[in-house]
Amino acid sequence: MAKRVVLAYSGGLDTSVAVRWLAEERGMDVIALAADVGQGGDFDAVRQRAIAAGAVEAIVVDCRREFAEDFVAPAIRANALYEGKYPLVSSLSRPIIARHLVEAAREHDADSVAHGCTGKGNDQVRFEVSVRALAPDLELVAPVREWGMTREDCIAYAARFDIPITSTKEKLYSIDDNLWGRAIECGVLEDPWAAPPEDVYALTVPTGADPVEIVLTFEEGLPTALDGRTLPLDELIVELSATVGGYGWGRLDMVENRRVGIKSREVYEAPGALALLLAHADLEDLTLERDLHHEKARLEPRWSELVYDGLWFSPLKDALDAFIGSSQRWVSGEVRLRCEPGRVWVAGRRSQYSLYDHGLATYDATDQFRHEDSAGFVRLWGLGVQTWAARQARREQ
């Protein structure tokens, strides 16, 4: 009896060729699983392409709401930015795809799961570590790492077996997108000195001219409404992305450190993600107590690094999630964003749990601060440094 494998299927050249390669070279029955995480496209065509390539079954799973609620939501609460810049666009989608690969493997009595990642990228790590965390018994297969074919070889292989593809020998860019953003690499972008050409962008093409203000409502650290309209998180992200992206805002151009040790030039479009993270962090400034705020800020880069490195299903991330979740209890309120061509910034914030006290902060006549208390506080605060300085002065005499 042939072994069964569930393949993470995108409908592109590599995974279409992988379907036939697994069947021909490994003698496997291939179940192709395509996950809709908000990337758009014709999934009926994707399903048909998988069957035409030789899959015994093709599954499309609509993960958009699940992706937003289970994976994007924790990233918002964590203000997640890898290396202080990248909002984990692809990193967040890999663990949910891995979860569905494992579920499909159990449902269809498969012995293994497969992906179409290369040996240079981060995604191989994210898929394989996640699958091993969820199902240590399943075998992992990575055809692209094994077959040694170039892009031209893959196109020829597809032609040999009549696999329907849309690719040509000229591939300008490699693009991965979902509702949280869009990642673009390869082609002219591999030169870190070269400016990204305008044709790489799709989500941040300027269309807006007149300034506009947007009000985001948060409850316990999560956005729940846009301009007073309550929306599911996945729909809110898409609508916000369209609005702020229309002002040409939300682009990133960076050289990042991949998990495998390679520096890679990456271009991202994530207007909705960056706007939500901007607003959420600003609301925390208003509502979090100082020490809690500072400690959370120290842990946020570690949370982001874990997710980037494929450790979504790990004990440390679970522990950090518990801390971050606790910190969000009072992070509720509204943030007003102002959009102008090329710019989005926070114009105002308010919360019923605000720790901002006008009577303490103001310098006018209604000042409630007891200035006389400060002299003793400052003296005691600096006592250690003063003592050290006095000893140093004696030593130098």
C-alpha positions as CSV (number, residue, x, y, z in Angstrom):
1,M,0.0,0.0,0.0
2,A,1.4,3.4,-1.0
3,K,2.2,5.8,1.8
4,R,0.1,8.9,2.1
5,V,1.4,12.4,2.4
6,V,-0.3,15.7,3.0
7,L,1.4,18.5,1.1
8,A,1.2,22.2,1.9
9,Y,0.0,23.3,-1.5
10,S,0.1,26.9,-2.9
11,G,-0.7,26.2,-6.5
12,G,2.6,27.5,-7.7
13,L,5.3,25.9,-9.7
14,D,7.3,24.2,-6.9
15,T,4.3,22.6,-5.1
16,S,2.6,21.6,-8.3
17,V,5.8,19.8,-9.4
18,A,6.1,18.4,-5.9
19,V,2.8,16.7,-6.2
20,R,3.9,14.6,-9.2
21,W,7.5,14.2,-7.8
22,L,6.2,12.7,-4.6
23,A,4.0,10.3,-6.6
24,E,6.6,9.4,-9.1
25,E,9.8,9.3,-7.1
26,R,8.4,8.3,-3.7
27,G,5.4,6.3,-4.7
28,M,3.2,8.3,-2.4
29,D,-0.5,9.2,-2.6
30,V,-0.5,13.0,-2.3
31,I,-3.2,15.0,-0.6
32,A,-2.8,18.6,-1.4
33,L,-3.9,21.1,1.2
34,A,-4.3,24.8,0.4
35,A,-4.9,27.2,3.3
36,D,-6.7,30.4,2.6
37,V,-5.1,32.9,5.0
38,G,-6.2,35.9,3.1
39,Q,-3.9,35.8,0.1
40,G,-6.8,35.9,-2.3
41,G,-6.9,34.0,-5.6
42,D,-9.1,31.4,-7.3
43,F,-9.1,28.4,-5.0
44,D,-11.2,26.4,-7.3
45,A,-8.5,26.7,-9.9
46,V,-5.9,25.8,-7.2
47,R,-7.8,22.7,-6.3
48,Q,-8.1,21.7,-10.0
49,R,-4.4,22.3,-10.6
50,A,-3.5,20.0,-7.7
51,I,-5.7,17.2,-9.1
52,A,-4.3,17.7,-12.6
53,A,-0.8,17.5,-11.1
54,G,-1.6,14.0,-9.7
55,A,-3.0,14.6,-6.2
56,V,-5.5,11.9,-5.1
57,E,-7.3,14.6,-3.2
58,A,-7.2,18.4,-2.9
59,I,-8.4,20.3,0.1
60,V,-9.0,24.1,0.5
61,V,-9.4,25.3,4.1
62,D,-10.7,28.8,4.8
63,C,-8.5,29.9,7.7
64,R,-9.0,33.6,7.5
65,R,-10.9,34.1,10.7
66,E,-9.0,31.4,12.6
67,F,-5.7,33.0,11.4
68,A,-6.8,36.4,12.6
69,E,-8.1,35.3,16.0
70,D,-5.6,32.6,17.0
71,F,-2.4,33.9,15.4
72,V,-2.6,37.6,14.5
73,A,-4.4,38.6,17.7
74,P,-1.5,37.5,20.0
75,A,0.9,39.3,17.7
76,I,-1.0,42.6,18.1
77,R,-1.0,42.2,21.9
78,A,2.7,41.5,21.8
79,N,3.5,44.5,19.5
80,A,5.3,41.9,17.5
81,L,8.1,43.2,15.2
82,Y,11.1,41.0,14.4
83,E,14.3,43.0,14.7
84,G,12.1,46.0,15.6
85,K,10.7,46.2,12.0
86,Y,9.1,43.1,10.5
87,P,5.5,42.4,11.5
88,L,5.9,38.6,11.1
89,V,3.8,38.4,7.9
90,S,4.8,35.0,6.7
91,S,6.0,33.8,10.2
92,L,2.5,33.9,11.6
93,S,0.8,31.9,8.8
94,R,3.2,28.9,8.9
95,P,2.0,27.5,12.3
96,I,-1.6,27.6,11.3
97,I,-0.9,25.8,8.1
98,A,1.2,23.3,10.0
99,R,-1.8,22.7,12.3
100,H,-4.1,22.0,9.4
101,L,-1.5,19.7,7.8
102,V,-1.4,17.6,10.9
103,E,-5.2,17.6,11.2
104,A,-5.5,16.5,7.6
105,A,-2.9,13.8,8.1
106,R,-4.8,12.4,11.0
107,E,-8.1,12.5,9.1
108,H,-6.7,10.9,6.0
109,D,-4.4,8.3,7.7
110,A,-1.3,9.9,6.2
111,D,2.1,8.9,7.5
112,S,3.9,12.2,6.6
113,V,3.5,15.8,5.6
114,A,5.5,17.8,3.0
115,H,6.2,21.4,2.1
116,G,7.7,23.2,-0.9
117,C,10.4,25.2,0.9
118,T,14.0,25.5,-0.1
119,G,17.0,24.9,2.1
120,K,17.9,28.6,2.4
121,G,14.6,30.0,3.8
122,N,13.0,30.4,7.2
123,D,9.8,28.6,6.3
124,Q,11.3,25.1,6.3
125,V,12.1,25.7,9.9
126,R,8.7,27.0,10.8
127,F,6.8,24.1,9.1
128,E,9.0,21.3,10.3
129,V,9.4,22.5,13.9
130,S,5.7,23.2,14.2
131,V,4.7,19.8,12.8
132,R,7.2,18.0,15.1
133,A,5.7,19.9,18.1
134,L,2.2,18.9,17.1
135,A,2.8,15.4,15.8
136,P,6.3,14.0,16.5
137,D,5.4,10.7,14.8
138,L,4.8,12.1,11.4
139,E,7.5,11.9,8.8
140,L,8.6,15.2,7.1
141,V,9.4,15.4,3.4
142,A,10.9,18.4,1.7
143,P,11.0,17.7,-2.1
144,V,12.6,21.0,-3.1
145,R,15.6,20.3,-0.8
146,E,16.0,16.8,-2.4
147,W,15.4,17.0,-6.1
148,G,18.2,19.4,-7.2
149,M,16.1,20.9,-10.0
150,T,16.5,24.5,-11.1
151,R,13.5,26.6,-12.0
152,E,14.0,25.8,-15.7
153,D,14.2,22.1,-14.7
154,C,10.9,22.4,-12.8
155,I,9.2,24.0,-15.8
156,A,10.5,21.3,-18.1
157,Y,9.3,18.6,-15.5
158,A,5.8,20.2,-15.5
159,A,5.7,20.2,-19.3
160,R,6.7,16.5,-19.3
161,F,3.8,15.5,-17.1
162,D,1.3,18.0,-18.5
163,I,1.1,19.8,-15.1
164,P,-0.8,23.0,-15.6
165,I,1.3,26.0,-14.4
166,T,1.3,29.7,-15.0
167,S,5.0,30.2,-14.5
168,T,7.6,31.1,-17.1
169,K,11.3,31.0,-17.0
170,E,11.3,34.7,-16.0
171,K,10.2,35.1,-12.4
172,L,10.6,38.6,-11.3
173,Y,9.8,38.2,-7.6
174,S,8.9,35.7,-5.0
175,I,5.8,36.9,-3.2
176,D,4.0,35.5,-0.1
177,D,0.9,37.3,1.2
178,N,-1.9,36.9,3.7
179,L,-4.3,39.3,5.4
180,W,-1.5,40.6,7.7
181,G,0.7,41.8,4.8
182,R,2.8,40.9,1.8
183,A,6.4,39.8,1.6
184,I,8.4,40.3,-1.6
185,E,11.9,39.1,-2.4
186,C,14.2,37.9,-5.2
187,G,15.0,39.5,-8.6
188,V,16.4,43.0,-8.5
189,L,15.6,43.1,-4.7
190,E,18.6,40.8,-4.1
191,D,20.8,43.9,-4.5
192,P,20.5,45.8,-1.2
193,W,21.7,48.9,-2.9
194,A,19.0,48.9,-5.5
195,A,15.8,50.8,-4.7
196,P,12.6,48.6,-5.0
197,P,10.8,49.3,-8.3
198,E,7.3,50.6,-7.9
199,D,5.9,47.4,-9.6
200,V,6.7,45.3,-6.5
201,Y,3.9,47.1,-4.5
202,A,0.2,46.2,-4.5
203,L,-1.1,47.2,-1.1
204,T,0.4,50.6,-0.8
205,V,-0.2,52.2,-4.1
206,P,-1.2,55.8,-3.4
207,T,-4.8,56.7,-4.1
208,G,-5.8,58.9,-1.2
209,A,-5.1,62.6,-1.2
210,D,-7.3,64.4,1.3
211,P,-6.3,63.8,4.9
212,V,-8.6,61.4,6.9
213,E,-8.8,60.3,10.5
214,I,-9.6,56.8,11.7
215,V,-10.7,55.8,15.1
216,L,-9.8,52.3,16.3
217,T,-11.5,50.8,19.4
218,F,-9.6,48.3,21.5
219,E,-10.9,45.9,24.2
220,E,-8.3,44.1,26.3
221,G,-5.6,44.7,23.8
222,L,-7.5,43.7,20.6
223,P,-9.1,45.9,18.0
224,T,-12.8,45.4,17.9
225,A,-14.2,48.4,15.9
226,L,-13.3,50.8,13.1
227,D,-14.9,54.2,13.3
228,G,-17.5,52.9,15.7
229,R,-18.4,49.8,13.5
230,T,-17.8,46.5,15.2
231,L,-16.0,44.1,12.9
232,P,-14.5,40.6,13.1
233,L,-10.7,41.0,13.3
234,D,-10.0,39.6,9.9
235,E,-12.4,42.0,8.2
236,L,-11.1,44.9,10.3
237,I,-7.5,44.3,9.2
238,V,-8.5,44.1,5.5
239,E,-10.5,47.3,5.6
240,L,-7.9,49.2,7.6
241,S,-5.2,48.0,5.2
242,A,-7.0,49.3,2.2
243,T,-7.5,52.7,3.9
244,V,-4.0,53.4,5.2
245,G,-2.4,51.6,2.2
246,G,-4.2,54.0,-0.1
247,Y,-2.0,56.8,1.3
248,G,1.2,55.0,0.2
249,W,2.1,54.1,3.8
250,G,3.0,50.7,5.2
251,R,6.2,49.8,3.3
252,L,9.3,48.2,4.7
253,D,12.7,47.7,3.1
254,M,15.1,45.9,5.3
255,V,18.1,43.5,5.5
256,E,17.1,40.9,8.0
257,N,18.8,38.0,9.7
258,R,17.3,34.6,8.7
259,R,17.2,31.7,11.1
260,V,19.6,29.7,8.9
261,G,22.3,32.4,9.3
262,I,21.9,34.3,6.0
263,K,21.3,38.0,5.7
264,S,18.4,38.6,3.3
265,R,17.1,41.8,1.7
266,E,13.3,41.8,2.2
267,V,10.6,44.2,1.1
268,Y,7.2,44.1,2.9
269,E,3.9,45.8,2.6
270,A,1.9,45.7,5.8
271,P,-0.2,48.8,6.1
272,G,-3.0,47.4,8.3
273,A,-0.5,45.5,10.5
274,L,1.7,48.5,11.1
275,A,-1.2,50.8,11.7
276,L,-2.7,48.4,14.3
277,L,0.6,47.9,16.0
278,L,1.2,51.6,16.1
279,A,-2.2,52.2,17.7
280,H,-2.0,49.4,20.2
281,A,1.4,50.4,21.4
282,D,0.2,53.9,21.9
283,L,-2.8,52.8,23.9
284,E,-0.5,50.8,26.1
285,D,1.5,54.0,26.8
286,L,-1.7,55.4,28.3
287,T,-2.9,52.4,30.2
288,L,0.0,50.3,31.5
289,E,1.7,50.8,34.8
290,R,5.4,51.8,34.4
291,D,7.2,48.7,35.5
292,L,4.7,46.4,33.7
293,H,5.1,48.5,30.6
294,H,8.9,48.4,30.7
295,E,9.0,44.7,31.3
296,K,6.6,43.9,28.5
297,A,8.7,46.0,26.2
298,R,11.7,43.9,27.1
299,L,9.9,40.7,26.4
300,E,8.3,41.7,23.1
301,P,11.4,41.2,21.0
302,R,11.9,37.7,22.4
303,W,8.3,36.8,21.6
304,S,8.8,38.0,18.1
305,E,12.1,36.1,17.7
306,L,10.4,32.9,18.9
307,V,7.7,33.2,16.3
308,Y,10.1,34.1,13.5
309,D,12.2,31.1,14.4
310,G,9.3,28.7,14.1
311,L,8.7,28.2,17.8
312,W,5.1,29.1,18.0
313,F,4.3,25.8,19.7
314,S,6.9,26.0,22.5
315,P,6.9,26.2,26.3
316,L,8.6,29.6,26.4
317,K,6.1,31.1,24.0
318,D,3.2,29.7,26.0
319,A,4.6,31.3,29.1
320,L,5.2,34.6,27.4
321,D,1.6,34.5,26.1
322,A,0.3,34.1,29.7
323,F,2.3,37.2,30.8
324,I,1.2,39.3,27.8
325,G,-2.4,38.2,28.1
326,S,-2.4,39.3,31.8
327,S,-0.9,42.7,30.8
328,Q,-3.8,43.4,28.4
329,R,-6.6,43.4,31.0
330,W,-6.9,47.2,31.0
331,V,-5.7,48.0,27.5
332,S,-9.1,49.2,26.3
333,G,-10.0,52.5,24.7
334,E,-9.8,54.4,21.4
335,V,-6.9,55.6,19.3
336,R,-7.3,58.1,16.5
337,L,-5.0,57.8,13.5
338,R,-4.5,60.5,11.0
339,C,-3.7,59.6,7.4
340,E,-2.0,61.9,4.9
341,P,-0.1,61.0,1.7
342,G,3.0,59.0,2.9
343,R,2.2,59.4,6.6
344,V,0.1,57.8,9.3
345,W,0.4,58.7,12.9
346,V,-1.4,58.8,16.2
347,A,-3.4,62.0,16.6
348,G,-5.1,61.1,19.9
349,R,-5.9,58.4,22.4
350,R,-8.3,58.0,25.3
351,S,-9.4,55.2,27.7
352,Q,-11.6,54.7,30.7
353,Y,-8.6,53.0,32.2
354,S,-6.1,55.8,31.5
355,L,-3.4,56.3,34.0
356,Y,-2.8,59.8,32.7
357,D,-3.9,62.3,35.5
358,H,-4.2,65.8,34.2
359,G,-4.1,67.2,37.7
360,L,-0.7,65.6,38.3
361,A,0.7,66.2,34.8
362,T,-0.3,69.9,34.3
363,Y,2.0,72.8,35.1
364,D,-0.9,75.3,35.5
365,A,-2.6,76.6,38.6
366,T,-4.6,73.4,39.2
367,D,-1.4,71.5,39.7
368,Q,-2.0,68.7,42.3
369,F,1.6,67.6,42.6
370,R,3.3,68.1,46.0
371,H,6.6,69.7,44.8
372,E,8.0,69.8,48.3
373,D,8.1,66.0,48.3
374,S,10.5,65.9,45.4
375,A,13.6,67.2,47.2
376,G,13.8,64.2,49.5
377,F,13.0,61.8,46.7
378,V,15.7,63.1,44.5
379,R,18.2,63.1,47.3
380,L,17.6,59.5,48.2
381,W,17.4,58.4,44.5
382,G,20.9,59.8,43.9
383,L,22.4,58.8,47.2
384,G,24.2,55.8,45.8
385,V,25.8,57.8,43.0
386,Q,26.7,60.6,45.4
387,T,28.4,58.2,47.8
388,W,30.3,56.6,45.0
389,A,31.4,60.0,43.6
390,A,32.6,61.1,47.0
391,R,34.8,58.0,47.4
392,Q,36.2,58.5,43.9
393,A,37.1,62.0,44.7
394,R,39.1,60.9,47.8
395,R,40.9,58.2,45.9
396,E,42.0,60.7,43.3
397,Q,43.4,63.2,45.8
